[in-house]
Amino acid sequence: MYPTRGTATEGFRDYVGWAPEAEGALVHGTSRYEIEAMRSNPSEATAEKNYDKLNEDQDRLFALGLWSRRYFSATVDQFLGFIEHNYKGLCLLPALADSAVIIDEVHSFDQRMFECLLAFLNNFQVPVLCMTATLPPSRIEQLQAAGLKLYQASEDTELHKIESHPRYCLEPVADANAALEQAIASYRKGDRVLWVVNRVAECQRIAGLLETLFGVDVLTYHSRFRLQDRQTVHKDTVEAFQQTDKPAIAVTTQVCEMSLDLDADMLISEVAPIPSLVQRFGRANRRLARGNNFRARLLTYRAEKDLPYQKEELDAAAEFLAEFGTGDVSQRELAETLQRHATGEPLSDCSARFLESGYFAVRGEFRDIDDFTSPCLLTTDLDKVKALVKAHKPYDGYIVNVPKGYVLIPKDFERPAWLPKYLNLANGNLYSCKRGFLTE
């Protein structure tokens, strides 16, 4: 189980795809679209496999179609959503009861997701492995209280040696302009440069500026792409950073922290919450491809705006970075220092509707609700999507998350009768396949 659709899809491609096609399943909100997209670009694990039967199973009565599968890659909502009376999660309980469960990237769970995870661990006897490279002490303690044991690699293992190797050199800079000068010099020297910011608009601004200065395409990756374009950007970004013999540059938001397997020579980041920073740093010098003596440069600066984070989180992160100052650092040193500086959070009461609602149960929320964006179709895509709807084919590739202030209201654009109720409309003239949905 993974926190996002993108990570679940990559998990299917890398792991579950090796299972016989009749036994493996990708389970999330756009899985059918992702499976069909894999046909044009299959991995070694999924090549020459036909997943039509999987699509048929998922189109039938949901539970029965998946009970016979043995290996799943899914978003955590699909299975553990039962704890808040999610219909799909309830239907999949027989499969869950017969499973061993691996839950990846648990550091990224919001407060509500983490509470649901604790409720599951405290009340159900299913073998569970939770995985993360970074976790605040308060969460470690709560997971241990729920019955998990902390695994730490002993000093004589290869994992401990890799974690302890100084992969990075920290270099604080004053602001984005100072980072810009360093990015230009590093790229022109032939390095792979990854720039991570906290807001989509800033991501788009910096990418456009770099493109103007370099006269070359600058990759942009964030959450406001149509799914079909996001797949393309994902693939192009990963491929660009796999090559060590030519320069590459990409500007991303927080999406790089989990779903991108990148290996940068220089990483520039706005200050973010400490676990996020450590995850971002992990995208640099990932495989020691330039030798044990090479250090990836990590440039950090405080953004002009704190959003989408809280000031207290960023102040703690600034203190965390100040403790290191300038110089070499290993992944293990980052993780150990995180333990001292991470901000606390309220202890969970492990509440869950499945356990407490009784006869009059209603569905709750598995995640903290984000009211900032809304799933939309672009006005320029309506004819294409209408044809897909009539043909009973998936149209997930055309959906984009748009800030609510940019959703078209009925007086601006007439809503087609065939448009599903959960989708809104957005102005297609504000969309770029290369930059995503533009608000500035």
C-alpha positions in Angstrom: 0.0 0.0 0.0 1.2 3.5 -1.0 0.1 7.0 -0.1 -0.5 8.2 -3.7 -1.6 6.8 -7.0 1.7 7.6 -8.6 3.7 5.6 -6.0 1.2 2.7 -6.2 1.5 2.6 -10.0 5.3 2.5 -9.7 5.0 -0.2 -7.1 3.0 -2.3 -9.5 5.4 -1.7 -12.3 8.5 -2.6 -10.2 7.2 -5.4 -7.9 3.7 -6.7 -8.4 4.1 -6.7 -12.2 6.4 -9.7 -11.8 3.5 -11.8 -10.5 1.5 -13.9 -13.0 -1.1 -11.6 -14.7 -4.0 -13.6 -13.1 -2.6 -13.0 -9.6 -1.4 -9.3 -9.5 -3.6 -6.2 -9.3 -3.2 -2.5 -9.3 -5.9 -0.9 -7.2 -6.6 2.8 -7.1 -8.9 5.4 -8.5 -7.3 5.5 -12.0 -5.8 2.0 -12.1 -7.7 1.0 -15.3 -6.2 4.0 -17.1 -2.7 3.3 -15.8 -2.9 -0.4 -16.8 -3.9 0.5 -20.4 -1.1 3.2 -20.5 1.5 0.5 -19.5 0.8 -1.3 -22.8 2.6 1.4 -24.8 5.6 1.5 -22.4 5.8 -1.8 -20.5 8.4 -2.5 -17.9 10.4 -5.7 -18.0 8.0 -7.1 -15.4 4.8 -6.3 -17.3 5.9 -6.9 -20.9 3.8 -9.4 -22.9 1.1 -9.6 -20.2 -2.5 -9.0 -20.9 -4.4 -7.3 -18.1 -7.8 -7.2 -19.8 -9.2 -9.7 -17.4 -8.2 -7.4 -14.5 -10.2 -4.6 -16.0 -13.2 -6.9 -16.5 -12.9 -8.0 -12.9 -12.9 -4.5 -11.6 -15.8 -3.5 -13.8 -18.0 -6.3 -12.3 -19.0 -6.6 -8.7 -16.0 -5.0 -7.1 -15.2 -7.4 -4.3 -15.6 -10.7 -6.2 -13.5 -9.5 -9.0 -10.4 -9.0 -6.7 -10.8 -11.7 -4.1 -8.9 -14.2 -6.2 -5.8 -12.0 -6.6 -2.8 -12.7 -4.5 -0.6 -9.6 -5.0 -1.8 -6.0 -4.8 -0.2 -2.7 -5.3 -2.8 -0.1 -4.1 -3.3 3.2 -2.5 -3.7 2.8 1.2 -7.2 4.2 1.0 -8.4 1.3 -1.1 -7.9 -1.3 1.7 -7.6 0.6 5.0 -10.5 2.9 4.0 -12.8 0.3 5.5 -12.0 1.8 8.9 -14.1 4.8 7.8 -16.7 2.7 6.0 -15.3 3.3 2.5 -17.3 0.9 0.3 -14.3 -0.5 -1.7 -12.4 -1.1 1.5 -15.3 -3.0 3.1 -15.6 -5.1 -0.1 -11.9 -6.0 0.1 -11.9 -7.1 3.7 -11.7 -10.8 2.8 -8.5 -10.2 0.8 -7.1 -8.0 3.6 -7.8 -10.6 6.3 -5.7 -13.1 4.4 -2.8 -10.8 3.7 0.6 -9.7 4.9 0.7 -5.9 4.5 3.5 -3.6 3.6 2.7 0.1 4.0 5.3 2.4 2.4 6.1 6.1 3.0 4.2 6.3 6.3 6.0 9.6 7.0 3.7 11.3 4.4 0.5 10.3 6.1 -1.6 13.3 7.2 -2.9 13.3 10.8 -6.2 11.5 9.9 -4.5 8.8 7.8 -2.1 8.2 10.7 -5.0 7.9 13.2 -6.7 5.3 10.9 -3.4 3.4 10.6 -3.1 3.2 14.4 -6.7 2.1 14.8 -6.0 -0.7 12.3 -2.8 -1.8 14.1 -4.4 -1.7 17.5 -7.5 -3.7 16.6 -6.7 -6.2 13.8 -4.3 -9.1 13.9 -2.7 -8.8 10.5 1.1 -8.9 9.9 2.2 -5.4 9.0 5.5 -3.8 7.9 5.6 0.0 7.9 8.4 1.6 5.8 10.0 5.1 5.8 13.4 6.7 5.8 12.2 9.5 8.1 9.8 9.6 11.0 9.4 12.0 13.9 9.8 10.5 17.4 6.2 11.0 18.4 5.0 8.8 15.5 7.7 6.2 16.2 6.4 5.9 19.7 2.8 5.6 18.7 3.6 2.9 16.2 5.6 1.0 18.8 2.7 1.3 21.3 0.4 -0.2 18.6 2.6 -3.3 18.5 5.3 -2.6 15.8 9.0 -3.2 16.4 11.6 -0.7 15.2 14.2 -2.2 12.8 17.6 -0.6 12.9 20.4 -1.9 10.7 23.4 -3.1 12.7 26.7 -1.4 12.0 28.2 -4.3 10.0 25.5 -4.3 7.4 25.7 -2.8 3.9 22.6 -0.7 4.6 24.3 1.0 7.6 27.5 1.7 5.6 25.5 3.3 2.8 23.5 5.4 5.2 26.6 6.5 7.0 28.5 7.5 3.9 28.7 11.4 3.5 26.7 11.8 0.3 26.0 15.5 0.5 27.5 18.9 1.1 25.1 21.4 2.7 25.3 25.0 1.4 22.7 27.5 2.7 22.1 30.4 0.3 20.3 33.7 0.8 17.3 33.3 -1.6 16.1 32.0 -4.9 18.2 34.5 -6.9 21.4 33.3 -5.2 20.3 29.7 -5.9 19.6 30.7 -9.5 23.2 31.7 -10.1 24.5 28.4 -8.7 22.0 26.4 -10.8 23.1 28.0 -14.0 26.8 27.4 -13.3 26.2 23.8 -12.2 24.1 23.0 -15.3 26.6 24.5 -17.7 29.3 22.4 -16.0 27.3 19.3 -17.0 25.5 18.5 -13.7 22.0 17.2 -13.1 20.2 19.9 -11.2 16.9 19.3 -9.2 15.1 22.4 -7.8 12.3 21.7 -5.3 9.8 24.4 -4.2 6.7 24.4 -2.0 4.1 26.0 -4.4 3.1 25.2 -7.9 3.1 28.8 -9.1 6.7 29.2 -7.9 7.6 26.0 -9.6 6.2 27.3 -12.9 7.9 30.7 -12.5 11.4 29.3 -11.9 11.1 26.8 -14.7 10.1 29.5 -17.1 12.9 31.7 -16.0 15.5 29.0 -16.3 14.2 28.1 -19.8 14.6 31.7 -20.9 18.1 31.8 -19.6 19.2 28.5 -21.0 17.3 28.4 -24.2 16.6 24.7 -23.6 13.5 22.8 -22.3 13.3 22.8 -18.5 11.3 19.9 -17.0 8.5 20.9 -14.7 6.7 18.4 -12.4 3.8 19.1 -9.9 0.2 18.0 -9.2 -1.7 20.2 -11.6 -1.1 18.3 -14.8 -3.7 16.2 -16.6 -2.9 12.6 -15.8 -1.7 11.8 -19.4 0.7 14.7 -19.3 1.8 13.9 -15.8 2.8 10.4 -17.0 4.9 11.9 -19.7 6.6 14.4 -17.5 7.3 11.7 -14.9 8.9 9.5 -17.5 11.0 12.3 -19.1 12.2 13.5 -15.7 13.3 10.1 -14.5 15.1 9.3 -17.8 16.9 12.7 -17.8 18.4 12.1 -14.4 19.4 8.5 -15.2 22.0 9.8 -17.6 25.3 10.8 -16.1 26.9 11.9 -19.3 24.7 15.0 -20.0 23.3 17.8 -18.0 19.7 17.8 -16.8 17.5 20.3 -15.0 14.0 20.0 -13.5 11.9 22.1 -11.2 9.3 20.2 -9.0 7.1 20.5 -6.0 6.7 18.0 -3.1 5.8 15.3 -5.6 9.5 14.5 -6.0 9.7 13.3 -2.4 8.1 10.0 -3.1 7.2 9.1 -6.7 10.3 10.1 -8.5 13.4 7.9 -8.6 15.9 10.7 -9.2 19.7 11.0 -8.8 20.8 14.6 -8.8 24.3 16.1 -8.6 22.9 19.4 -7.2 19.6 19.8 -5.3 18.1 23.2 -4.5 15.2 23.3 -2.0 13.1 25.8 -0.3 13.0 25.2 3.5 10.2 22.7 4.2 9.2 20.6 7.2 12.1 18.4 8.4 10.8 15.0 7.2 10.1 16.5 3.8 13.6 18.0 3.6 15.2 14.7 4.4 13.1 13.0 1.7 14.1 15.7 -0.8 17.8 15.4 0.0 17.4 11.6 -0.7 17.0 12.5 -4.4 20.7 13.5 -4.6 23.7 11.3 -5.1 21.4 8.4 -4.7 23.5 5.7 -6.2 27.0 7.1 -5.7 27.2 7.0 -9.5 30.1 9.6 -9.5 32.2 7.6 -6.9 32.6 7.6 -3.2 34.4 10.9 -3.1 31.7 12.8 -4.8 29.3 15.0 -2.7 26.0 16.3 -4.1 25.6 20.0 -3.3 22.4 20.7 -1.3 21.4 24.4 -1.5 18.6 25.6 0.9 16.8 28.9 1.4 13.7 30.2 3.1 10.8 31.0 0.7 9.1 34.4 0.8 5.8 32.7 1.7 5.3 30.0 4.3 2.3 28.4 2.6 1.4 25.6 2.3 3.2 24.9 5.6 2.9 26.4 9.0 5.5 28.9 10.3 6.3 26.7 13.3 7.3 23.8 11.0 9.6 26.0 8.9 11.2 27.6 12.0 12.0 24.1 13.3 13.4 23.2 9.9 15.6 26.3 9.9 17.0 25.3 13.3 17.6 21.7 11.9 19.6 23.1 9.0 21.5 25.6 11.2 22.8 22.7 13.4 24.6 21.3 10.3 25.9 24.6 9.0 28.0 24.1 5.9 29.8 20.9 5.1 29.5 17.1 4.4 26.6 15.1 5.9 25.3 11.6 5.6 21.7 10.3 5.4 22.1 8.8 8.8 23.2 12.1 10.4 20.1 13.7 8.8 17.8 11.1 10.2 19.3 11.2 13.7 19.2 15.0 13.9 15.6 14.9 12.7 14.8 13.0 16.0 15.9 16.0 18.0 14.2 18.8 15.9 11.0 17.4 14.6 7.9 19.2 15.9 5.5 17.2 18.1 1.9 16.4 17.2 -1.1 15.4 19.2 -1.4 11.8 20.3 -4.1 9.9 18.3 -7.1 8.5 20.1 -7.3 5.8 17.4 -10.9 6.6 16.7 -12.6 4.9 13.7 -16.2 4.7 12.6 -15.9 1.0 11.8 -15.2 0.4 15.4 -17.6 2.9 17.0 -20.6 3.7 14.8 -22.8 0.7 15.6 -25.9 0.1 13.5 -26.2 3.7 12.1 -22.8 3.8 10.5 -22.1 6.5 7.9 -19.0 7.0 5.8 -16.2 9.2 7.2 -13.0 10.6 5.8 -9.8 8.6 5.6 -7.7 11.7 4.8 -7.7 15.2 6.0 -9.9 17.0 3.5 -8.2 19.4 1.1 -10.7 21.9 -0.1 -8.2 24.0 -2.1 -8.5 22.2 -5.4 -11.2 20.5 -7.4 -11.0 17.7 -10.1 -11.8 19.3 -13.5 -12.0 18.8 -17.2 -10.6 21.5 -19.4 -13.1 23.2 -21.8 -10.7 22.4 -24.7 -11.0 18.7 -23.9 -14.8 18.3 -23.8 -15.3 16.9 -27.2 -12.6 14.2 -26.7 -13.9 13.2 -23.3 -17.5 13.1 -24.6 -16.5 10.6 -27.2 -14.8 8.4 -24.6 -17.8 8.6 -22.3 -20.0 7.4 -25.2 -17.6 4.6 -25.9 -17.5 3.6 -22.2 -13.8 4.1 -22.1 -11.7 5.6 -19.3 -11.1 9.4 -19.5 -9.0 9.7 -16.4 -6.1 11.0 -18.5 -7.9 14.3 -19.0 -8.7 15.1 -15.4 -6.7 17.9 -13.7 -6.8 19.3 -10.2 -7.5 23.0 -10.4 -7.6 25.6 -7.5 -11.2 26.3 -6.7 -10.9 30.0 -7.6 -10.3 28.9 -11.2 -13.3 26.5 -11.5 -15.8 27.8 -14.0 -19.3 28.5 -12.6 -22.5 28.0 -14.7 -22.8 31.6 -15.7 -19.3 31.4 -17.2 -19.7 28.2 -19.1 -22.7 25.9 -19.7 -22.3 22.6 -18.0 -22.8 19.6 -20.4 -25.6 17.2 -19.3 -23.3 14.2 -19.8 -20.5 15.5 -17.4 -20.2 13.4 -14.3 -21.3 15.3 -11.2 -18.0 15.0 -9.4 -16.2 16.9 -12.1 -16.1 20.6 -12.7 -14.8 22.7 -15.6 -11.8 24.9 -16.0 -10.6 27.2 -18.8 -8.4 25.2 -21.2 -6.6 28.3 -22.3 -4.9 28.4 -19.0 -3.3 25.0 -19.5 0.1 24.1 -20.8 1.1 20.5 -21.5 4.6 21.5 -20.4 3.8 23.6 -17.4 0.4 22.4 -16.2 -2.5 24.6 -15.1 -1.4 28.2 -14.8 -2.7 30.6 -12.2 -0.1 33.3 -12.6 
